[in-house]
Amino acid sequence: MNNHYYSKDGVTVATILDTRRALANGQYPVRIRVSYRRVRSYYPTGKSMMPDDWQRLNATRLHSLVSVRKDIENSFELVRQAVEDLTSKGCFTLELLGARLKGAGATSVNASIQIKEHELRGTSHIGTADILRALLLSMNAFSKREVQYIDVSISWLRRFEEFMRASGKGQTTIAIYMRALRSIFNQARAIGIVKEAQYPFGRGRYEIQEGEGRKLALTLEQIGLIARYDDGYEATAKYRDYWLFMYLCNGINVADFVRLRYSDIEDGEISYVRKKTERRTKSRKAVRAIIVPQMQDIISRWGNKESPDSFIFPILTGKESIEEQRQKAKDLTSCINRKFRSISKALGLPPVSTYTARHSFATVLKRSGASIAYISESLGHTDLKTTENYLASFEREEREKNAALLTRF
């Protein structure tokens, strides 16, 4: 008798010979049974046998049955992995498992993307889910029909890239979409839908080109103009100060800024783990920023009353869902960027946004002689390549300045 069995968080997975009804050939189907809250779902293995063969399946050395046993084990492992993944994320339901396994057996890339998006919306990875939705919209506009895995070749990917570029998307956006598509293919390859010879990504195949760093960094003089700007309106002063705090706090992004608590302050430093990378890395690497006097002044002006459990700034209350937290961060980003359109115009500066604060932090340090390794650690990047991409515009400026020196004769 086969003894495949797995249990976690109230979910059990077992391989069974379903003897409730015989097939036309007199044999009985082998199925994977998943039980949860007294409800059972059954998933096919594509195999059937007689009860006697089932009883001796584990111990047999008969070649034909050994091959069947291996196929059944593979089917069991596919279901077990899906159950383990969903329970570990705290979002298990039999409906979601069914959708996940249906996608695993599908040949449609579109269906796989939809299922993955649905799964991610049950976790905290809402941003990735939004990227998948945007990817699917672009694919639908490009293909006009369901895309099968076998359809996606190196040339297909290049045509899709050119389509997105012609539609007005920049290289950074294209790279984000292509990385999302690659992750779908990686999952399909892991469960055998896509064979290695069919896999279109990688060296010598389709290689994703990253977007070059945009010239967004400000000089210290320009940042000083922003710090001193005052048009007499409280909203202007608040959003100006929020922007300055983000710049001074190691270029913190808005999603992390709104989550800062007084408990993150210790011995004159703010320490936080980036929301963007907290689930992607094995260790929770904290970003540390010294609280300079200007930052303390901003906290005193606009912050909540100090309490270890309270947020530093009055954007979140702590009662919001993950989706609501993300929406409030997006709303704050829009408010700051909208206000800085008028500030930039008044000061004669290039367009300034919340992203400019982060890019400026990195570039000011680079111009001051800080090492890329230190800048990378300060930004909370997981690799130096990401930091180098941030600094690409600065390197261009340096080359232009040095080239001009050659003609001063």
VENPESUL-V778934 format. One record per pair of residues at least 6 apart in sequence whose ideal C-beta (glycine too) atoms are under 6 Angstrom apart, sorted by the first residue. I is the first residue (numbers start at 0). J is the second residue. If there is no record, write none. Layout:
i = [I	I]
j = [J	J]
This chain:
i = [0	1	1	3	3	4	5	5	7	8	10	10	10	11	12	12	12	12	13	14	14	15	15	16	16	16	17	17	17	18	21	22	26	26	26	28	29	29	29	30	31	31	31	31	32	32	33	35	40	42	44	44	46	46	56	81	81	81	85	88	90	90	98	102	102	102	103	106	106	107	108	108	109	109	111	112	112	112	115	116	116	116	119	119	120	123	125	130	131	134	134	137	141	141	148	148	151	152	153	153	153	156	156	160	163	170	171	174	174	174	177	181	184	187	188	199	211	212	212	212	212	214	215	215	216	216	216	217	221	224	226	228	237	238	238	240	241	242	242	244	244	245	245	245	246	246	246	247	247	248	249	249	249	250	250	250	253	253	253	253	254	254	255	255	255	257	257	257	259	260	261	261	261	261	262	263	263	263	267	268	268	269	270	270	271	272	272	273	276	286	302	302	303	303	314	314	332	335	336	339	343	343	361	361	362	364	365	365	371	371	374	375	375	380]
j = [54	14	56	14	75	13	12	79	86	86	35	82	86	34	33	78	79	82	32	31	75	30	32	27	29	53	27	28	30	27	27	47	47	48	49	47	44	46	71	41	42	74	75	78	39	41	40	93	93	78	71	74	67	71	68	96	99	100	91	122	121	122	114	110	111	114	190	147	148	145	146	148	145	146	183	131	135	183	131	128	131	132	127	128	128	321	325	179	179	176	179	163	159	162	192	193	199	199	199	204	205	199	205	173	173	210	210	207	209	210	207	200	193	193	198	205	391	388	389	391	392	392	355	358	358	359	362	359	348	346	243	342	301	335	338	297	335	335	356	294	297	251	256	356	356	359	360	291	294	288	286	288	377	356	357	360	328	331	332	353	274	328	271	273	274	314	315	328	311	310	305	307	309	311	307	269	270	271	290	287	289	288	285	287	286	283	285	379	381	379	311	312	309	313	327	331	353	353	352	351	350	351	374	389	393	374	390	393	383	386	386	383	386	386]
